[in-house]
Amino acid sequence: MTTDAAPKPAARPSSLPVKPRIYSGIQPTGRPHLGNDLGAIRNYVALQDRYEAIYCIVDYHALTHVHDPEVLRRQTLEMAAALIALGLDPERCTVFVQSDRPEVTELCWLFNTVTPVGWLQRTPTYKEKRANQPDDVNHGLLTYPVLQAADIALPKASLVPIGKDQAPHLELSREIVRAFNARYGVTFPEPQAVYTEAPTVLGTDGVKKMGKSVGNTIEVLAEPDVIRKQVMSMVTDTQRIMRSDPGRPQVCNVCQMHRFFGDDYEEIWEGERTARTGCVDTKKLLAERIIAHYAPARETYRELMADPVRLRRILDEGAERIRPIVEATMTEVRERMGLR
């Protein structure tokens, strides 16, 4: 919790936190896979000590494609349990569910009134989502970026952790904030990117980015036998036909993943190049290392899912922690816009 800072120049939004405040939203897709952890969650964990970190499970966003209430509730709790199990500490950061702070929907509507429709229609994400679900092109898909901007602006976060490929998405949030500030006076900081190391993790097919919609994931919090089966299904070097053929670790997805699970990956790569080891050997070793690495997280995840009252309490405390911040924001916004 932060206190109001000393008076700032007029060009600076009011009520900004003393410590830099960082925000990121996470879709409630259930248990995260290896790509989620390597590409995002590990960075969230590292950032929670450097910033006033706020991590939100964005269930409002999920409503654009998840329409089963029970599925949404279950996946929201699964994601919360997984984030905590993988290293987010509710004592060192804020973890909450988006719909537990409904002020964001009010701010989204107010941002809608300063956002040109053309900005939204030309966003690549809208075109992509429309193509992915042609039978469910709901209005939420179009205004999705406005809700994202409201997510960031509501707690007056000035920083957003992203990979460089996500920079265009954040730029639209900046434009929306800029449009509001220009019309009603400087109220919000324009969010800046905190670029993180976010490797592109290919799925078990070795071709497409790992994702549940593709079905090429490694579920790190699953039972060990499930992880073994998924890893053993991975495509390796397609030109290595015989066990005695030299391998090409630079193009082998299994060899690339070994970089994240031990500092001896160069030795493993050399074994592939010289055919001292085969692809099956390398996959078996990777599976066991993934299982061992995530064993503590797997146990914590099981404990949290077995105690939904405790998990819900953690999320409630997170939503309550930011309540004074977001209520102050909305009081200021309503005053600036002439609302009661």
GULO-724949 format. One line per 5 residues: number of its first residue (from 1); their letters; for each residue x, y, z of C-alpha. Coordinates in steps of 0.2 Angstrom, whole numbers, padded with zeros to 4 digits. Layout:
N
NUM = A = X:Y:Z; ...
END
This chain:
340
1 = MTTDA = 0000:0000:0000; 0007:0017:-0004; 0003:0034:0002; 0000:0050:-0008; 0017:0057:-0015
6 = APKPA = 0022:0075:-0013; 0014:0088:-0025; 0019:0086:-0043; 0020:0097:-0058; 0004:0099:-0067
11 = ARPSS = 0009:0088:-0081; 0011:0073:-0070; -0004:0063:-0066; -0010:0064:-0048; -0009:0050:-0034
16 = LPVKP = 0005:0040:-0043; 0014:0027:-0032; 0031:0031:-0025; 0038:0014:-0030; 0036:0011:-0049
21 = RIYSG = 0020:0001:-0051; 0019:-0013:-0063; 0004:-0022:-0070; 0001:-0037:-0080; -0015:-0047:-0085
26 = IQPTG = -0016:-0066:-0086; -0030:-0075:-0095; -0038:-0089:-0084; -0034:-0103:-0096; -0032:-0116:-0081
31 = RPHLG = -0015:-0124:-0077; -0001:-0115:-0087; 0010:-0125:-0098; 0029:-0124:-0100; 0028:-0110:-0113
36 = NDLGA = 0018:-0099:-0101; 0031:-0101:-0087; 0046:-0099:-0098; 0038:-0085:-0108; 0030:-0075:-0094
41 = IRNYV = 0028:-0081:-0076; 0046:-0083:-0073; 0048:-0064:-0077; 0033:-0060:-0066; 0042:-0069:-0051
46 = ALQDR = 0058:-0059:-0054; 0049:-0042:-0055; 0039:-0044:-0039; 0054:-0038:-0029; 0059:-0023:-0040
51 = YEAIY = 0042:-0015:-0042; 0025:-0013:-0034; 0018:-0028:-0044; 0000:-0031:-0048; -0005:-0047:-0057
56 = CIVDY = -0023:-0049:-0062; -0032:-0064:-0069; -0043:-0056:-0082; -0059:-0066:-0082; -0069:-0052:-0090
61 = HALTH = -0057:-0054:-0105; -0060:-0072:-0105; -0079:-0070:-0108; -0075:-0065:-0126; -0073:-0084:-0129
66 = VHDPE = -0077:-0094:-0113; -0096:-0095:-0111; -0097:-0109:-0099; -0098:-0102:-0081; -0092:-0118:-0072
71 = VLRRQ = -0077:-0119:-0084; -0073:-0100:-0081; -0074:-0102:-0062; -0063:-0118:-0062; -0050:-0111:-0074
76 = TLEMA = -0049:-0095:-0064; -0045:-0104:-0048; -0033:-0116:-0057; -0023:-0101:-0064; -0023:-0092:-0047
81 = AALIA = -0016:-0108:-0039; -0003:-0111:-0052; 0003:-0093:-0052; 0006:-0094:-0033; 0014:-0112:-0034
86 = LGLDP = 0026:-0106:-0048; 0032:-0092:-0037; 0021:-0077:-0035; 0020:-0072:-0017; 0004:-0063:-0011
91 = ERCTV = 0015:-0055:0002; 0026:-0047:-0010; 0014:-0043:-0024; -0004:-0042:-0027; -0014:-0056:-0036
96 = FVQSD = -0032:-0054:-0039; -0046:-0058:-0051; -0052:-0044:-0063; -0071:-0046:-0059; -0067:-0043:-0040
101 = RPEVT = -0064:-0025:-0045; -0078:-0021:-0056; -0072:-0002:-0057; -0062:-0008:-0072; -0078:-0010:-0082
106 = ELCWL = -0084:0008:-0078; -0067:0015:-0083; -0068:0004:-0099; -0084:0012:-0104; -0077:0030:-0101
111 = FNTVT = -0062:0025:-0111; -0073:0020:-0125; -0080:0037:-0127; -0062:0044:-0131; -0057:0029:-0142
116 = PVGWL = -0060:0031:-0161; -0068:0015:-0168; -0055:0015:-0182; -0041:0012:-0169; -0049:-0004:-0164
121 = QRTPT = -0054:-0011:-0181; -0037:-0010:-0188; -0028:-0019:-0173; -0020:-0036:-0178; -0027:-0044:-0163
126 = YKEKR = -0045:-0040:-0168; -0043:-0047:-0185; -0034:-0063:-0178; -0048:-0066:-0165; -0061:-0063:-0178
131 = ANQPD = -0053:-0076:-0189; -0051:-0089:-0175; -0069:-0088:-0169; -0079:-0083:-0185; -0095:-0089:-0177
136 = DVNHG = -0093:-0079:-0161; -0087:-0061:-0167; -0094:-0052:-0151; -0092:-0034:-0147; -0080:-0038:-0134
141 = LLTYP = -0067:-0044:-0147; -0067:-0026:-0154; -0066:-0017:-0138; -0054:-0029:-0130; -0040:-0016:-0131
146 = VLQAA = -0050:-0003:-0122; -0053:-0015:-0107; -0034:-0019:-0108; -0030:0000:-0107; -0042:0001:-0092
151 = DIALP = -0034:-0013:-0083; -0017:-0004:-0084; -0024:0013:-0080; -0036:0009:-0066; -0021:0006:-0053
156 = KASLV = -0011:0020:-0062; 0002:0008:-0067; 0016:0016:-0077; 0025:0000:-0082; 0019:-0016:-0091
161 = PIGKD = 0031:-0031:-0093; 0030:-0038:-0111; 0040:-0046:-0124; 0046:-0035:-0139; 0033:-0043:-0150
166 = QAPHL = 0019:-0036:-0139; 0025:-0018:-0141; 0011:-0013:-0153; -0003:-0019:-0141; 0004:-0008:-0127
171 = ELSRE = 0005:0007:-0139; -0014:0007:-0142; -0016:0008:-0123; -0004:0023:-0123; -0014:0031:-0136
176 = IVRAF = -0031:0028:-0127; -0023:0035:-0111; -0016:0050:-0121; -0033:0053:-0129; -0041:0054:-0111
181 = NARYG = -0027:0065:-0104; -0029:0077:-0119; -0047:0079:-0117; -0049:0079:-0098; -0032:0084:-0091
186 = VTFPE = -0017:0073:-0086; -0024:0059:-0076; -0015:0044:-0080; 0003:0040:-0084; 0006:0033:-0101
191 = PQAVY = 0011:0015:-0098; 0029:0011:-0104; 0036:-0006:-0108; 0047:-0016:-0096; 0055:-0028:-0109
196 = TEAPT = 0058:-0045:-0102; 0067:-0060:-0108; 0052:-0070:-0116; 0059:-0084:-0127; 0047:-0091:-0140
201 = VLGTD = 0044:-0109:-0134; 0039:-0121:-0148; 0027:-0134:-0144; 0029:-0153:-0145; 0027:-0152:-0164
206 = GVKKM = 0043:-0142:-0165; 0034:-0130:-0177; 0021:-0119:-0169; 0022:-0109:-0153; 0016:-0119:-0138
211 = GKSVG = -0002:-0116:-0135; -0017:-0125:-0128; -0027:-0121:-0144; -0014:-0130:-0154; -0013:-0145:-0142
216 = NTIEV = 0006:-0145:-0142; 0009:-0142:-0124; 0019:-0149:-0110; 0009:-0147:-0094; 0022:-0144:-0080
221 = LAEPD = 0009:-0146:-0066; 0002:-0162:-0072; 0006:-0179:-0065; 0024:-0185:-0070; 0017:-0199:-0081
226 = VIRKQ = 0008:-0186:-0091; 0023:-0175:-0093; 0034:-0190:-0099; 0021:-0194:-0112; 0020:-0176:-0118
231 = VMSMV = 0039:-0174:-0119; 0042:-0191:-0127; 0030:-0186:-0141; 0041:-0171:-0145; 0047:-0169:-0163
236 = TDTQR = 0066:-0168:-0163; 0078:-0166:-0178; 0068:-0173:-0193; 0084:-0176:-0203; 0091:-0188:-0190
241 = IMRSD = 0084:-0205:-0196; 0096:-0218:-0188; 0102:-0218:-0170; 0120:-0217:-0177; 0116:-0202:-0187
246 = PGRPQ = 0124:-0185:-0181; 0111:-0173:-0174; 0108:-0155:-0176; 0105:-0148:-0159; 0103:-0130:-0166
251 = VCNVC = 0087:-0135:-0174; 0081:-0149:-0162; 0067:-0142:-0150; 0072:-0154:-0137; 0090:-0149:-0136
256 = QMHRF = 0084:-0131:-0136; 0073:-0134:-0121; 0088:-0141:-0111; 0095:-0124:-0110; 0082:-0120:-0097
261 = FGDDY = 0085:-0135:-0086; 0103:-0136:-0082; 0119:-0128:-0086; 0126:-0143:-0095; 0116:-0141:-0111
266 = EEIWE = 0132:-0139:-0122; 0137:-0156:-0116; 0120:-0163:-0121; 0121:-0154:-0138; 0139:-0162:-0141
271 = GERTA = 0132:-0179:-0137; 0119:-0176:-0151; 0131:-0170:-0164; 0143:-0185:-0161; 0128:-0197:-0160
276 = RTGCV = 0135:-0202:-0143; 0117:-0200:-0137; 0100:-0203:-0147; 0085:-0192:-0147; 0075:-0204:-0136
281 = DTKKL = 0089:-0202:-0123; 0089:-0183:-0124; 0070:-0183:-0122; 0070:-0195:-0107; 0082:-0184:-0098
286 = LAERI = 0072:-0168:-0102; 0056:-0176:-0095; 0065:-0181:-0079; 0072:-0164:-0077; 0056:-0155:-0080
291 = IAHYA = 0047:-0167:-0068; 0060:-0163:-0054; 0061:-0144:-0057; 0042:-0142:-0055; 0040:-0155:-0041
296 = PARET = 0038:-0142:-0027; 0026:-0131:-0037; 0016:-0146:-0042; 0014:-0150:-0023; 0009:-0132:-0019
301 = YRELM = -0003:-0132:-0033; -0011:-0148:-0026; -0013:-0141:-0009; -0021:-0124:-0015; -0033:-0133:-0026
306 = ADPVR = -0038:-0144:-0011; -0041:-0129:-0001; -0052:-0117:-0011; -0057:-0107:0004; -0039:-0103:0007
311 = LRRIL = -0036:-0099:-0012; -0051:-0088:-0012; -0046:-0079:0003; -0029:-0075:-0005; -0038:-0068:-0020
316 = DEGAE = -0050:-0058:-0010; -0036:-0050:0000; -0028:-0045:-0016; -0043:-0037:-0023; -0046:-0028:-0006
321 = RIRPI = -0028:-0022:-0006; -0030:-0012:-0022; -0048:-0006:-0018; -0042:0011:-0010; -0031:0014:-0026
326 = VEATM = -0044:0011:-0039; -0058:0020:-0029; -0047:0035:-0028; -0044:0034:-0047; -0062:0033:-0051
331 = TEVRE = -0067:0047:-0040; -0054:0058:-0049; -0060:0052:-0066; -0078:0055:-0062; -0074:0073:-0056
336 = RMGLR = -0064:0077:-0072; -0078:0070:-0083; -0092:0080:-0074; -0100:0064:-0067; -0108:0063:-0050
END
